[in-house]
Amino acid sequence: MQSAARKTIAQTAAEAGAAEPSEQRARRIAVLLGAEIYQVHHVVEIAHELARQGASVEILATLPEALFEFLRLWREEGQPVSGRVLHTPFHLRMLQRLKFLGSLKTAVLRLPRNVRTLSEYDAIVTPTDHARVLCSRLSPRPAMIYVNHAVGGRAASYSDKYLDFDFVVVASRQDEKRLLADGRITDGNYVVAGYPRFETASRIAEAGRPKLFANDRPVVLFNPHSKRALRSWERVARALIDHAAQTDEFNLIVAPHIKLFGRRPRFLWRRWERLAVPDRVIVDLGSSRSLDMTYTLAADVYAGDVSSQLYEFLSDPKPCVFLNAHGIQWRDDRDFRNWHLGDVAETPAEAIDAIRNAFERHDIYRERQAERIAEVRDVAPGAAARAAQAILSFLDRSADA
């Protein structure tokens, strides 16, 4: 008999009856986009499924661009959806436009007018962990539901933030195991649904993806994170760009985490964007292509540090190079398990050599990658539907309690 630990997400959800829509009254649910546009891709399919299964869904955003991105991705065949930007005073809006202080999401969420607005819903579904600041302010208090969206990640993906939410949508069995072991979630207040972002990417792919380079050179994706203490951008970016621009070894896509340049003025964007070379180097510091898996699906080799976008690239075993730009002692650290899936480089020269040899050395890591992919990725269809049904079932149980 198959053990529960080895069942797929889809099997477990089916046994729990997760395919049936809720028969309770329609719930008023706010899907809260409390940060930059990258978060939209983690919840748009869940929002669609909540509406399809009978909930009354409204989209609330702290940034206009997040709302625009959500509406751009909303399924045309789906239920109509309304959305609005939360109240943002003029001085906060001006600071948001300056970028250097970030999106000021906490300041916006805490405004009394927005707290009153958010208190009107039965539930708030959000991929924004900072939304936990609302928990002590909302009255009456809606159910707070967090969508976990960093798969196979480091410590930040498993912090105390989960404790402030009433229900959590978890992406993988590995995340479930660690969150349970650390006491971040408990039985009955979470569901392991899968990764709805893959469904968004698949839907976009159906419309066709452009050919990025007019040659047959291998494509390397350089995908550094935004976290200063871990990222490889400052040490490696220019060296990789110059090498790809001046040689015929590989094409290069430079697509850092969108938050890396999110707080930088546009003249700095342009300084880097000017380094792009047609049919050799793409520099994309934050377009929709850096979010919708266009680049992770187009690449032959992944070069990065700690971004969970690694697992968007690893649909199956492929060459990877990891960039340790800060001399981290990583080998026995569980937050760096991903770095066992490819060669690790500490200098720009080592990075270029590792990329050059990545195909030849891939057999060393192929089996290990396959095992890790099985732990982290469950791409069974219906992740968003499972998440939505579990959310509605939780709300029904809470109402009956």
N, C-alpha and C positions, 0 to 999 in steps of 0.2 A: 504493500500500500504506500502511496506517495505521502511523505510527511508534510505537515503544514508549512514547515520552513522552506520546502523545496517547491511549493506550488507557485505558479506564476501569479502575478497581480490579477490578471483577468480571471483565472480559475477561482481565486479566493473571493473576488468581488461577485462572480456569478453565483457561488454557493451562498453568499449572503443576500442574494436577491437584488443585487445592485442594478439590474437592468430595468427594473420596473419603476415608472415614475411615481412620485409621491402623490397620494390621494388627499392629502390634507389641503386646507385652504391656501390660496396663493400667498406667499410670503413677500414682503417688501424687502428687497435686498439691494444694498449699495455695494457696487464694485468700486473700491477706492484705489485710485492710481495716485500714490503719494510721492512719486519720485519721477525720474526721467523716463523717456519713452521705452527703454529696454524692458521695463516691467510689464508693458502692455502685452508683449508676446507670451508671457507666462499665464495670463488670465483671460485672454479674449475668448478662447474656446470654452473655458469653464463658464464664462458669462453667457455665451450662446446656449450652452446646455441647460443652465439654470432657467433661462427664458423658455426654452423648448419644453422643459419639464414642468412648466406652469408657474414659475416664480415671476414676480413683478420686479424687473431689474432696471436700475438706473446707474449710470456711470458718473462718478464724481472724481475730479482730477485737481491736483494742486498746480498743474502747469497746462497751458493751452495746447502745447505741442503733444503732450501725452494723450489728451482727449482727441486731437486730430488723428494721431496714429491709431488709436483704438477704432475710431469710426472708419478709417481707411481699411482696416483689417476685418471689420465686421462682415459676417457672411450676408451676402445679398438675399439669400433664400431664407435667412433667419427671421425671427420675430423682430418687429421694430424696437429700437432701443433709444432711449433719451439719455442725454448727458449734459453736464455743465461743469464749469470750473468753479471751485470753491472761492468764496469771497477772499480777495487779496487786496489789502489797502495799497494805495499808490506807492508809498515808500517801499513796501515789500516787493511790489512788482518791479520797481526800478532796480532794486538790489538783485532780484532774480536775473534781470537782463544783463547786469554787469558780470554775472557768472561766478566771480571769484569766491563768493560765500556759499556757492552751491544753490540748491533749489529752495532752501529755507523751509523745507517741508514741515518740520516740527513747529516752527513759528506760525505757519498757516493753519495747521491742524488745531492748534491750541486756541485760536481766535474764538471768543464766545459765540459769535454768529455761526461759525462752522460747527462748533460743538452742538449747538441747538439743531442745526440741520441734520447732522449725523445721528442725533438721538431719536430721530423720527422713524428709523428703520428697524425691522426685526433682526437684521443681521448686516454685518459689514464684512465683505470678503476682500482681502487685500494681499498683495505680494510685498507690501511695505512694512518692514519690521518696526519702523519708527511709529507706526500707527498705535503701538501699545501705549503711547502717552495719552491716548484718549480714554483708556480703560477706567481711570479714576475720575474722569470728567463728564462722561456721558450719563445723562439722566432723562428718561429711563435708559437703561443700558442695553443696547443691542448685543446679540451674540457676536463675539469677535473671532473671525476665522482667518487664519494665516495660510497662505500658499507658499510652501517652501520651494525655492527655485534654484538652489545651488547644489547640483548633484556631484557626488564624489569629491567633496570639497575639504577645506581646511577647518580650523577651529571656529572661525567666524560663522560657519554654516551650522554649528551645533551649540550656540551660546544660550544664555538664559532667556533670550527673547521669547522662546516658545512658551515659557511659563505664564506669560501674561495673556495668552490667547485661550479661548474656550475650545477651539477645535483647530486641527492642523491637517492640511493636505500635504502628505509626504510623497516624494517622488520615487523612492526606491527602497527595496528591502534592506540594503546596506544602511541607508539613512535611518530607517526604522530601528535597526539593531543598535546603532550608536546612540540615537536619541533615547531609546528605552534604557539602555545601560547607564546613560548619564542622568536619567531622571527628568528629561526635558518633556517627554510625553508619557501618557498613561493609557491603559486600555480604555476604549470607549470615547476618547477625545481626539482620535486621528483616523485617517484612512491612508493606505498606501495605494495611490491611484495610478502612478506612472508619471510621464512627463508630457503634459499637454502641449508644450512648445513644439514638440516634434510634429504634432498634428497641424499646427499653424504653418510650419515650414513645408510640410507635405502638400498642403493646400496651395501655397504660393508656388511650389515647384510644378504643380499641374498646369499652371499658366505658361510654363517654359522659363528656362533660365538662359541668360546671354552667355555666349562664349567670351571669356575674359581676355584671352591672349590669342593672337593669330600665329601661334607656333606650337610645337609639340614638346617644348622643354618642360621638365617637371615643375610643378607649382608648389611653392613653399608659403605657408601661412604663418606670419609672425603676429602673435596674439598675446601681447603682454597685458597683465592686469593693471589696475589703477592704484593698488596699495603700495605706497611709497617704500615701505620696508622690505617688500618682496619683489617688486616689479623689475624688469630687465630693460625697460625702455631707454633710460639715460645711458646705460653702458653699451648697449648692443644695437640699437635702432639704426644709427647713422652708418655703422660699419656694414650691416647687412644690406642696407639700401645701396651704398656705394659699390659693394661687391656685385650685387645683382645688376646694377646699371652698367657696370664696366666689363662684365664677363658674359659668357653664354652658358653658364652652368645651370641656372634655374631662373624661373620667373618668381617674383616675390609679391605677395599681398601683405601690406602693412595695415593691420586692422586691430588696434588696441581696444581694450574694454572702453565702452563709450564714455565712462566716467573719467577716464584719464585726461581727456581734453575738454570735458564738460564744464570745467571751471576756468578755462584759459581763454583769453581774448582771441578774437578772430585773426589778428595779425600773426599770432603764433601758429594757428592752423595753417595759414597761407605759407608761412616759412617752410613747413614740412610738406605741404601739398605740392609745392613747386619742385620737390625732389622726384616726383613721379615721372616715369619714362614710359611712353607708349610701348606696349608689348614686352615690357620688362618689369616694371614696378608700378603697382597700384598703391596709392596712399589714401586710405579711407579712415578718417578720424571720428566718424559718427553718423554715417548715412544709414538708411533702412537696410542696405545690403549687409552691413556689419551686424545686424540683428536677426535677419531672417534666414540665416544659415547658407546664404549664397556662397560665402567664402569657405566655410567649413566643408561644404559638399564639393567645392571645386578643387580643394587642395590635395596634393599627393603626400606632403610632409607637413607635420605640425611642429612649430617652434614657439614655445611659450614658457610661462613660469607657473602661475597658480590659478589660472582661469578655469572655471568649470566648463567653458566652451570646448575644452578638450574632448568631452564626451559627445558633443555634437559632431566633431570630426571623426571620432572613433565609432562609426557605425559598424565597422569590422576592423580587425587588426591592420594597422598601417604605421609607417615609420614616424617616430616622434623624437624630438630633441627638447630637452628641458634646460632652462637658463637660470643658473644659480649666480646671480649678479652680486650677491651680498655675503658670500662665503658661509651660507647656512649649514649647520651640522644636521643634515636631513635624513641620514640613512635609517636611524631607529626612531624617527618621529612619525607618528601615525598621520599627522597632517600632511605629510609629503609622500604618501603611498604612491601617488601618481608618478613620481619621479623614478620609480623602479620600472617604468614601462618604456624607457628609452635612454639613450646616452645623456649624461648631464654635463653641460659645459659651463665654465666659470668666466671665460674671457671671450671677446669677440672672435679672436682667431680660433679658439676651441669651438665656438659655435659654428663657424663656417666649415671647419673640418668635420664636425659631427653631422651637419646637413649633407655635406659631400658624401659621407660614408653611410648615410642613414639607410639606404636601400640594402646595401651589402650586409649591414649588421642587424637588419630587422628580424632575421630568424632567431636571434638571441632572445627577443622580446615577444615574439608572436604568440606563444602559448600563454605567457603571463598576461598579455593584453586580452586574449580571449577570455580568460578567467575573470579578469577585472571588469570587462564589458558585461559579462553575464551577471556580475554582482550589482552593477550600477545602472545599467540600461535595461528597462523592460519596455519594449516598443509595441506591445500588444495593442491593437486598436481599441479605442474607447476610453482613453485616460480621462478626458474631460467629462465624459458622461458618468464615469465612476465617481469622479470628484464631486460633480453636481448632485448626484443621487445621495452620496454620503452626507453632503452638507444639508440637504433637505431632510434626510432621515434624522440627522442630529437635531435639527430644529424641531421636528415633530416630537422626538423623545423629550426634548427640553420643555416643550409646551405641556406635555402630559405629566411631567414630574411634579 
